[in-house]
Amino acid sequence: MTQKSFDTFRPVALITGATRGIGRAVAQRFALDGFDLALVYRSNRAAAQEATLSLVGMGARLHLIQADLAQPEAAYTVIEQTLAAFGALDVLVNNAGGTHDGAFAMMRPIDYAHVVRSNLIAPLRLSLLAALHLIASARAGRAGAVVMMSSMAGITGKEGQVPYATTKSGLIGVTRLLARRLGPHGVRVNAVAPGFIATEMVETLEPEMYEHVIAASATRRMGRPEEVAATVGFLAGGGASYLNGSVLRVDGGFLR
């Protein structure tokens, strides 16, 4: 997104899971692109405050929101606090999510249900609550965009990560549904499907879970959070004005 598009105002981006990994890189990208930022984190306020230090000096106003998005009422709190802080909402980035790995047949329902609530239901609920504000943004010629953080696992499936892969696939369906519903009102809804990115989540995995994937890619390396953030920034900007309901793979060219 070019700075020229926002000469007369500062757009507002709401980013969930914004204080580490890909979310942190997205926040940095949006700050550089001239956004004010509402940043959602789940529990570690000290870590959230530390992460925002990287944004100091970029000119963005920042508002931290603590919320466990697996809880139904959290989405209302997040939208209300964003509007109270900035008075508008122009872009929503549904990045927060988690995983519970292992043999699905051995999982407790409470464990995979939590993944579904966090990864799938929460982004849908946030998007629906944000819709009217995003429509207002689009009609005013500002932005009006949603970016969902799916995953390569949501496209290809992933052994040992059935709940995670299922919810990330579900986000692709949500993306296309919302694009059809909100597109006529000027709102664009797209998704990003990263491959293996060098984040804290990937660092917890055993190498045998991802080495074969990297070997099967055209690039033969892990991605960097800032490479995903660049794609998110593109989808939020005017350069992607004719992209709606799309899923952009940022996976190094996974060929299987």
N, C-alpha and C positions, 0 to 999 in steps of 0.2 A: 504494500500500500504506500503510495507516495505522500510525502508531507503536504504537497500542494492541495490534495483533496480536503485537507482539514485546516486551511488557513484561518478560518473564522470561528472555529470551535475545537474543543478537545473531546473526542469521542470517548465513550466509557466501555470498557471490556470487563466482563465478569468471568473469571477463570477459576475452575475448581481444581483441587489438588495442585495448587499453584506454587508451593514452596519447596519442591524438590524435583529432580529429574526433568522430564519433559515439561511439566507444568511450570517449573521455574524458568526454563529456557523460553517458553512461550511468553511468560510475563516480561522477561527482558526484551524480547522481540517487540512486543506491543508497546512497551515504554519507549523504545527507540522510534517506533512508528507514530508517536504522538498521542497515545491513549492515556487516560486516567484509568486506574486499575482497582477493582474489587477482587481481592485474593482470598480464596477459601482454603482453610486447612482444617484437619480433623481434630487434633488434640495437642500437639507439641507447640505451644506458643513461643517458647524460646527459639526453637528452630525456625518458626515462621518469621519471627522478627529478624533473626540473623539473615535469612534469605532475602528479606526486603532491603538489606543494606546494599546489595548489588544494584538496586534500582535508584538509590539516592544519587542525585546529581543528573538524572535523566529528564527531570522536569515534570514527571508524572506525580499526580496526587495519588496516594495509596490508602486503601481501607482494608484492614484485615478482618475476616469474618471466621469465627470458629463455629464449625457445624459438622455433625456426623450425618452425612447425607443418606445413610441407611435408615434413618429415622424419618417417618413421613412428614413431620412438621418442619423439618430442617429446610426444605426447599422454600417454604413461605418466608422463613427467617432470612434466608440468603437474599431473596429478591427484595424484601422490605428494607434490609440494611443497605443494599446497593442503591436503591432509590433515595433513601434518606441521606446517604452520603453525597450522591452526585446529581440526583434529580432526573436521571435518564439512564437508559441501557441501550447500547448500540450493537454489541457483539457478545455472544455467550459461547464460551469454550468449555464443553463438558469433558474434562480431562481426568477427573478423579476416578479411581477404581482400585480394585484389589483382586487377589486370587487366593484360592485354597486348593493346593495341588495334592495329587495322590490318586489312588484307584477309586473311581467314582462309586463302585459297588460297596466300598468300605466307608464312604463318607456319611456323616450324620446329616440329616435334612437341615438342621439348624445352621450348619456350616455353608452348604451350597445356597441355602436361601438367603444368607447374608450377602453372598457374592451377587446374587440376582438383584437384591434391593439396591446395593451400592452401584453396580456397574450398568444396570439396565433401567430399573424403575426410576432411580433418582435423576438421571439425565432426561428421561421423558417428562417427569414431573416438572423439573426446572424449565425445560423448553416450553411446556404448555403455560406455565405461570409467566414466563418472560414474553410470550408471543405478542400480546397487545403492545408492549413497550418496543419490541423489535419492529412491529408494523409501523408504529409512530416514527421510529428512526428511519425506516425505509422511505416513508412518505415525505419526510423532511429532507431527503436526499443525503442522509448521513451514512448509514451502513445498513443495519438490519440483517445480521447474519448469525448463524449457529454453526459451530464446528464440533463434531463428535469425534472423540478419540476411540476409534475401533482398534483393530490389531490384525496382523497377518494371521494370527490364530483364528480370528473370526471368519477368514476367507478359506483357509486350508484345513482348519481343525488342528488340534494339538493333543497328542497322547499325554495323559497325566494332568491335563488342565481342562477337563470337560466343562465345569461351571464357567470358567473364564472364557474359553473359546465360544461357548454357547451365548453368553451375554454379549460378547463383542460382535458375534454374528447378528444377534438381535438388534444391536445398535445400527447396523447397516439397514435393517428393515425399518427401524424408527426414522432414520435419516430420510429414506425415500418417501415414507408416509408423510412426514412433516413438510418435506419439499413440495409435495403435491398440494397439501392443505394451505401452506403459507406462501408458496410461490406466487399465486395470483395477487397477493398483497404486497409483493416486493421483497419478501424475506427469502434469503438463500440459506439452505440447510445442506451441508456437505460433511463428509467424514474423511478422516485420515487413518490409514491402516499401516502403522509402523511395523517393521520387522524387529530383529533383535537390536535394541539400542542400549548403549552403555549407561545404564542407570542403576540405582540401588536395588531395584527389583530384580534385574537380570543378574546382579552380583550374588544374589542368594541361590541361584540355580547351579546345579552341577554341570560342568562343561559338556558332558555327553548329551545334555538336553538341547544344546544349541550349536555345537561344533559342526554337526552334519548339515544344519540349515545354512550356516555361513559358507560352508564348502560348496553348497548347491546354489549359491548366489553369484551373480555376475561380478559383484564388487569384491567379494571375498573378505569382508571385514564387517564388524559391527558398525551401526550408525551412531551418530552423535546427537544428543538432544537438540542442539541448535539447528541441525538439518531438518528435524521434524518441525521445529518452531517456525522455520522459514516457510514451510508448506502451509502451516496453520495461518501465518500472517498473510500469505497469498490468498487463501480462501476467504479471509475476512475482508480483503481489499477490493478496490474497483477493478483490478486486473482480472478478477474472476467473476465478472458481472454476468457472464452467460453460463456459469457452472452452477447447477442446482441438482441435488439428489445424487451427486457423484461421490465416489470413493477413490481417493488418491493413495496408491500404495507407495510407501517410503521404506522399501525393504531391501535395497541394494540389488534389485533384479533377481528375486527368488524365482528359480526356473523349474521347480518341480510342482 
